[in-house]
Amino acid sequence: MAQIRPFRAVRYANSSQASFGKVLAPPYDVISPAQKKELLKSDPLNVIRLIIGNPSHEDHKPSDYASAKKH
């Protein structure tokens, strides 16, 4: 029988973040290249770096996910 165990939530280290809007992003499949650039500029901790990864590519490629893994 499978054992189901709880796990700790992943949270931003700085809980006093001034605006969560600067670090959040919509789902990756609805982000346009222009919106991606804006999200990258908005905050160095924006989740877009984990979702898409390499900011130098316009299209989502496997290398983007390898780059995201490093972050």
C-alpha positions in Angstrom: 0.0 0.0 0.0 1.2 3.5 -0.8 2.3 5.7 2.1 1.2 9.3 1.8 3.2 11.8 3.8 2.8 15.6 4.0 5.6 17.8 2.8 6.7 21.3 3.7 5.5 24.1 1.5 7.9 26.1 -0.7 7.9 29.7 0.2 9.8 32.8 -0.7 12.6 33.3 1.8 11.7 37.0 2.3 8.2 36.9 3.9 8.2 40.7 4.1 8.2 41.0 0.3 6.7 44.4 -0.5 4.6 43.2 -3.4 3.9 39.6 -4.3 2.7 40.9 -7.6 6.3 41.5 -8.6 7.4 37.9 -8.0 4.3 36.1 -9.4 3.6 35.1 -13.0 0.8 33.6 -15.0 1.0 30.0 -16.3 3.9 29.5 -18.7 1.8 28.6 -21.7 0.0 32.0 -21.7 3.1 34.2 -21.4 4.0 36.1 -24.5 7.6 37.0 -25.3 6.9 40.7 -24.4 5.3 39.8 -21.1 8.2 37.5 -20.4 10.6 40.4 -20.7 8.5 42.6 -18.5 8.3 39.9 -15.8 12.1 39.4 -15.9 12.5 43.1 -15.4 10.0 43.4 -12.6 12.0 41.6 -9.9 15.1 39.4 -9.7 13.1 36.9 -7.6 10.3 36.6 -10.1 9.1 33.0 -10.6 9.4 33.3 -14.3 13.1 32.4 -13.9 12.0 29.0 -12.6 9.1 28.5 -15.0 10.9 29.4 -18.2 14.5 29.8 -17.3 16.9 31.3 -19.9 15.9 34.9 -20.6 17.8 35.1 -23.9 15.5 32.8 -25.8 12.2 34.0 -27.4 10.8 30.4 -27.7 10.5 27.8 -25.0 13.2 25.2 -25.6 14.5 22.2 -23.6 17.6 24.3 -22.7 15.3 26.8 -21.0 14.3 24.2 -18.5 17.9 23.2 -17.9 18.7 26.8 -17.1 15.7 27.0 -14.8 16.9 23.9 -12.9 20.2 25.8 -12.1 18.1 28.6 -10.4 
